[in-house]
Amino acid sequence: MAEPGHSHHLSARVRGRTERRIPRLWRLLLWAGTAFQVTQGTGPELHACKESEYHYEYTACDSTGSRWRVAVPHTPGLCTSLPDPVKGTECSFSCNAGEFLDMKDQSCKPCAEGRYSLGTGIRFDEWDELPHGFASLSANMELDDSAAESTGNCTSSKWVPRGDYIASNTDECTATLMYAVNLKQSGTVNFEYYYPDSSIIFEFFVQNDQCQPNADDSRWMKTTEKGWEFHSVELNRGNNVLYWRTTAFSVWTKVPKPVLVRNIAITEKGSSSCNVRPACTDKDYFYTHTACDANGETQLMYKWAKPKICSEDLEGAVKLPASGVKTHCPPCNPGFFKTNNSTCQPCPYGSYSNGSDCTRCPAGTEPAVGFEYKWWNTLPTNMETTVLSGINFEYKGMTGWEVAGDHIYTAAGASDNDFMILTLVVPGFRPPQSVMADTENKEVARITFVFETLCSVNCELYFMVGVNSRTNTPVETWKGSKGKQSYTYIIEENTTTSFTWAFQRTTFHEASRKYTNDVAKIYSINVTNVMNGVASYCRPCALEASDVGSSCTSCPAGYYIDRDSGTCHSCPPNTILKAHQPYGVQACVPCGPGTKNNKIHSLCYNDCTFSRNTPTRTFNYNFSALANTVTLAGGPSFTSKGLKYFHHFTLSLCGNQGRKMSVCTDNVTDLRIPEGESGFSKSITAYVCQAVIIPPEVTGYKAGVSSQPVSLADRLIGVTTDMTLDGITSPAELFHLESLGIPDVIFFYRSNDVTQSCSSGRSTTIRVRCSPQKTVPGSLLLPGTCSDGTCDGCNFHFLWESAAACPLCSVADYHAIVSSCVAGIQKTTYVWREPKLCSGGISLPEQRVTICKTIDFWLKVGISAGTCTAILLTVLTCYFWKKNQKLEYKYSKLVMNATLKDCDLPAADSCAIMEGEDVEDDLIFTSKKSLFGKIKSFTSKRTPDGFDSVPLKTSSGGPDMDL
């Protein structure tokens, strides 16, 4: 009923071998001709064919939908006289599940006792070589005719079989995997794919025999970063061509991860054969616990795995073990209470329980609503379990997981490669009333579960999350045996959410049950802040007075709750509040250096200012001119086949109240959307983000490819001139050294993305360097030794040189120049010190003009004063010289007169100077006087005749006489 490229029956694959291929009509004719030749030849005469020596097959359908049933010998040439061809059933005819088509009378019959049927289908799960019917093509994606040389390089860029799967190309060529199938009635194609790298465009689509693609929104495949994902597409009756197409952009340093496809299955209803039932073994049943009865007791019991494909009557078959003894039921899960009939019911809102009785929350507290499942006597009402077969058949009514008291575990499936599915659905979330909505903190709830896996082969446990009934997306995968451990997933969207656990014992197709002892166990599941949830405890809340007493209310943004009083208190400055644990002042976490909190204390940010203190002065910075978003594209790089690409970074340094302004987009799914139509683009917002850009002249589409956006900075840790902060280091040797003596100001960031290679998340440092010659916004540089901005894939570094990165100008950055006095005017001019190492800040003072005296004036004054002084001294000298001459004259005259009178006066006792006596002048002043006094005495003691009066001393010692 389905055929690769032609029409034939699809046989069920039971033991994982390659599909059984049915001969074409020309081969039937060839066999018939061979038998005829043998019959007519010289050999022995052939006997008439027995029924055991041939089988029936259908020919290909003709244009009217008809076909013929023909007999085909098992070994051509051994017998003759085959039954004549007869008209077959309609091409759309098929049998139901559990039935097989009896080709002898062309009717559906139920499987005989001891046999079973799992349906009709064709499946490709062995990829040692490209299976028959598949075609792998390659082409160069560049549309430019000048790329003829690179086009030839794409001949080897094809899908490559790798044993368990087939892998796509990993270069920039376009590789297509094709398979043609003709269906007699509508069917389904299912496959698993692993698509971890969005730098590869991956699409799957189906075209009919008129080359018209089917309308399907799922043509563009979604990336699966952490595990395999299932994909299913309905096929119409008639010809269908399946296309798996990849266009890889190998633009990273490492080769991108290829797309992997496995377990391609095309199914229809019905079966063409039945299989013998094997003897039952201990792998064909499982254990479970019954629900609690009226006496509060439960019982261990065993059940056959469904569908039951084994027989208990065969030799060596095991029987179903007897049920165990009754035991007391475990308690109810937290938040539930036990009723009189031993069932568990949720406690009403405002109360809590540990699994026994409900208790009202004390005053000043509120219930911490959620779901906490740790006792597994019955499956909770909001959970369901099923089995998804290895070829994507969903067995309704089958149980994939069974409760077992203190855990829930995977039951036996129809085969070992079935997926055992457990799903928990949450209608929405209800954040605590005491917590304000925080637009910066996206966490609305979290789910935590404890699990372990016990495996002997290559088992896998998937954890998947679905939002608003959309397809589940794997978020984590565990392979092989894993010890008992806990896993937590943060929920960032308040909407209906489903959580799914899928366990597969082996990826190989196994019709039997060999590994049923390989199990996954979940011990507890805890989901917080669930709408209409229950509470296992009550937490303190902020109180609000009302007419009926006090009730819980929400604290304002940035306020924590005092556990004792139930009052709200504002967090101290420069701290942020733990939004989901706002109890006590310890809930306020300090911000890093150079940062402060926003208005609602939800994040720390830098307002584009910074201060640096030294022993001599304080340097202040203002980076407001650098607050706008900037982009940086590395130099063009080329792949081995000549594909040109760029590493593209977007940065937002500071300001904006801490809002993340950088946006990077993945527009891979937009490439082939016609002009004028809108598409879906994946984008991320961060302080710093990165994407890979392939220009439009390379892609040949309406726009360039922006692929694989990555957040490099989600939180600002701090701003400092130190090279290390919070475990992040910005090595100075990555860039050319600073030469002006002003240290770089470094911004330190962290991202929230934790990867296997970056266990602490990515980090980013931006060195802001003063460069007076580079006008705003300046220039961004990547490390010379690490052209991709990182040397290890986890730590990214940038250098931003700009005049706006210089300190603000202050009085220490200029000096005064005083001009000479010109025409009684003197000017003082202020100029910047060279080289100028500041920006903004204060302005230069205006020129100052003052009145001044020139040097000629003071020279004249000095000469005049000197001349006057010289004249005065000359006059005084002459005056005293003249006075001295007169005095000397008068003295001489007096002596002469006295000599003349001596003859008339009594004789003196002695007129001679005796030996040993000093010669002294008898003419003396009566007292010592100053120069001014002497001058005065000369003028005041002059006689009327013009002579001066001079006191004389007589030789007899008598009284003095005035002369």
Secondary structure, 3 states (H helix, E strand, C coil): CCCECCCCCCCCCCCCCCCCCCCCHHHHHHHHHHHHHHHHCCCCCCEECCHHHEEEEECCCCCCCCCEEEEEECCCCCEECCCCCEECCCCCCCCCCCEEEECCCCEEEECCCCEECCCEEEEECCECCCCCCEEEEEEECCCCHHHHHHHHCCCCCCCEECECCEECCCCCEEEEEEEEEEECCCEEEEEEEECCCCCEEEEEEEEECCCCECCCHHHECCCCCCCCEEEEEEECCEEEEEEEEEEECCCCCCCCCCCEEEEEEEEECCECCCEECCECCCCCEEEEECCCCCCCEEEEEEEECCCCCCECCCCCCCCCCCCCCEEECCCCCCCEEECCCCCEEECCCCEECCCCCCEECCCCEEEEEEEEECCECCCCCCEEEEEECCCCCEECCCCCEEECECCEEECCCCCCCCEEEEEEEECCECCCCCCCCCCCCCCCEEEEEEEEEECCCCCEEEEEEEECCCCCEEEEEEECCEEEEEEEEEECCCCCEEEEEEEECCCCCCCCCCCCCCEEEEEEEEEECECCCEEEEEEECEEEEECCEEEEECCCCCEEECCCCCCEEECCCCEEECCCCCECHHHEEECCCCCEECCCCCCEECCCEEEEECCCCEEEEECHHHCCCEEEECCCEECCCCCEEEEEEEECCCCHHHCCCEEEEECHHHCCCCCCCCCCCEEEEECEEEEEEECHHHHCCCCCEEEEEEEEECEEEEEECCCEECCEECCHHHCCCCCCCCCCEEEEEECCCCCCCCCCCCEEEEEEEECCCCCCCCEEECCCCCCCCECCCCEEEEEEEEHHHCCCECHHHEEEEECCCECCEEEEEEEECCCCCCCCECCCCCCEEEECCCHHHHHHHHHHHHHHHHHHHHHHHHHHHHHHHHHHHHHHHHHHHHHHHCCCCCCCCCCCCCCCCCCCCCCCCCCCCCHHHHHHHHHHCECCCCCECCEECCCCCCCCEEC
